[in-house]
Amino acid sequence: MEKYSNWRDPATGVAPFLVPLPPSTDSLPPIVQFIALPLAWSLGAIRTGLVLLCLLLQAVLVEGLLAVCLVIPPLHVLLSRALTAILARVVLFLLGFVWIQVETVSLRRTARSPPALPFAPEQGDVLIANSSSYIDVLYLAFRYNPTFLLPVSSTGSSSPAKITSWRRVGLLSALLSSGALPERSERGESFAEAVRKARGPVVVFPECTTSNNRAILRFAELLAPATGTKATALKTFILSFKYPLPTRLTPSSTYPIPSSLLSHIFSLTTSPSPLSLTIRRLHPSESPKLSTSLKKEEWEAVAESLAATGRWKRCNGLGWERKEGFLEFRKKRA
C-alpha cells in the first residue's frame, strides 16, 4: 500500500510491518461459507478455550505452585521443564501446528561434515532468534524452557533509540509482550546480570519486536557497557523461524502488529487445515562468538549468522524504533 511507503526498506523493498495477505482476496462461495463457517467458528471457540486453559495451567503450575520446589533447584528445573514442554506442545497442536519441521544447517562449505554436537543449550547459554509471532515463544518454551529477555529502552530521548537494559520474564509474559515495542523504563538489568540470574538458557530477540517474516529488521542499538566492565564469553545458539504465506483457507501465523492476541489465536484455531512452521538451526560449531558485553562487532556477527541461517534479507533501514512511528501513523489513519 502506497500510504505505508515510508515504512518500506529502501534497499530490499520489503515492508516488514504489514500483515501478510493471501495472493487471492476472492471470498469463498456462499454455499461453502454457509456450511463451513459455523463449524469452523464452533471448533475454533473450543480450541481457543483449550489454549487459554493450557496457558492458565502453565502460569498457575509452573510460575506459581512449583515455586515451592525452588529450595531443590534440580527438582524445580525438571518439573518446570516437563510441564512447560507438555503444555506448550499441546497449545501448538491446538493452534494447528501438528508437525514442525526442524533442520540443523551448516554454512561452511567444506568436504568434511561438521562435528556431531548436540543443539542443547544449558543454563547461562543464549538462544538468538528472529521474531515474527508468539508462536516463536511457544516453540522455544516447548523445547528449551528458557528465560525470555525483553528489552528496555531509556525513558529519555536519544537518537538513535538504544536498548539500555533487559527484563527477565516467563512464558506468559513473553506471549503477552509479543509484537510490542521495548518498554521505556529506568528499571531493568544489565545483560550480564540477566544471564547470570536466569535459571536456564536465555532467549534474546535482537530485533526487539516482531516483523511479518519477510526479512529481519535492523538489530537494536545497544548501550555500550561501562568502561572496565569484565566480559564473559557465552555459548550461543542461532534459530530461524519461517512461516508460509497465508492462503484463502489458512491465515498468516505472523503477528507483526500487536492488536488483539485472542482474536489472532481464534483466527488460527478456525483454520480448517494444519499450519506449518520450518525452523532452521545453525550448527553449534558455527555459532558466532558473543560475550556479556555485547560488543558492536559481536552483535553484527550475530546478525550476519542469523540472516545466513534463515536465508533472510536484512532491512538495515528499519528497526523497532521505526515500527513505533508506523504504529502511530496507522492508529491515526484507522
C-alpha positions, 0 to 999 in steps of 0.5 A, a space after each residue: 500500500 502506497 500510504 505505508 511507503 515510508 515504512 518500506 526498506 529502501 534497499 530490499 523493498 520489503 515492508 516488514 510491518 504489514 500483515 501478510 495477505 493471501 495472493 487471492 482476496 476472492 471470498 469463498 462461495 456462499 454455499 461453502 461459507 454457509 456450511 463451513 463457517 459455523 463449524 469452523 467458528 464452533 471448533 475454533 471457540 473450543 480450541 481457543 478455550 483449550 489454549 487459554 486453559 493450557 496457558 492458565 495451567 502453565 502460569 498457575 503450575 509452573 510460575 506459581 505452585 512449583 515455586 515451592 520446589 525452588 529450595 531443590 533447584 534440580 527438582 524445580 528445573 525438571 518439573 518446570 521443564 516437563 510441564 512447560 514442554 507438555 503444555 506448550 506442545 499441546 497449545 501448538 497442536 491446538 493452534 494447528 501446528 501438528 508437525 514442525 519441521 526442524 533442520 540443523 544447517 551448516 554454512 561452511 562449505 567444506 568436504 568434511 561434515 561438521 562435528 556431531 554436537 548436540 543443539 542443547 543449550 544449558 543454563 547461562 547459554 543464549 538462544 538468538 532468534 528472529 521474531 515474527 509471532 508468539 508462536 516463536 515463544 511457544 516453540 522455544 518454551 516447548 523445547 528449551 524452557 528458557 528465560 525470555 529477555 525483553 528489552 528496555 529502552 531509556 525513558 529519555 530521548 536519544 537518537 538513535 533509540 538504544 536498548 539500555 537494559 533487559 527484563 527477565 520474564 516467563 512464558 506468559 509474559 513473553 506471549 503477552 509482550 509479543 509484537 510490542 515495542 521495548 518498554 521505556 523504563 529506568 528499571 531493568 538489568 544489565 545483560 550480564 546480570 540477566 544471564 547470570 540470574 536466569 535459571 536456564 538458557 536465555 532467549 534474546 530477540 535482537 530485533 526487539 519486536 516482531 516483523 511479518 517474516 519477510 526479512 529481519 529488521 535492523 538489530 537494536 542499538 545497544 548501550 555500550 557497557 561501562 568502561 572496565 566492565 569484565 566480559 564473559 564469553 557465552 555459548 550461543 545458539 542461532 534459530 530461524 523461524 519461517 512461516 508460509 504465506 497465508 492462503 484463502 483457507 489458512 491465515 498468516 501465523 505472523 503477528 507483526 502488529 500487536 492488536 488483539 492476541 485472542 482474536 489472532 489465536 481464534 483466527 488460527 484455531 478456525 483454520 480448517 487445515 494444519 499450519 506449518 512452521 520450518 525452523 532452521 538451526 545453525 550448527 553449534 560449531 558455527 555459532 558466532 562468538 558473543 560475550 556479556 558485553 555485547 560488543 558492536 562487532 559481536 552483535 553484527 556477527 550475530 546478525 550476519 549468522 542469523 540472516 545466513 541461517 534463515 536465508 533472510 534479507 536484512 532491512 538495515 533501514 528499519 528497526 523497532 524504533 521505526 515500527 513505533 512511528 508506523 504504529 502511530 501513523 496507522 492508529 491515526 489513519 484507522 
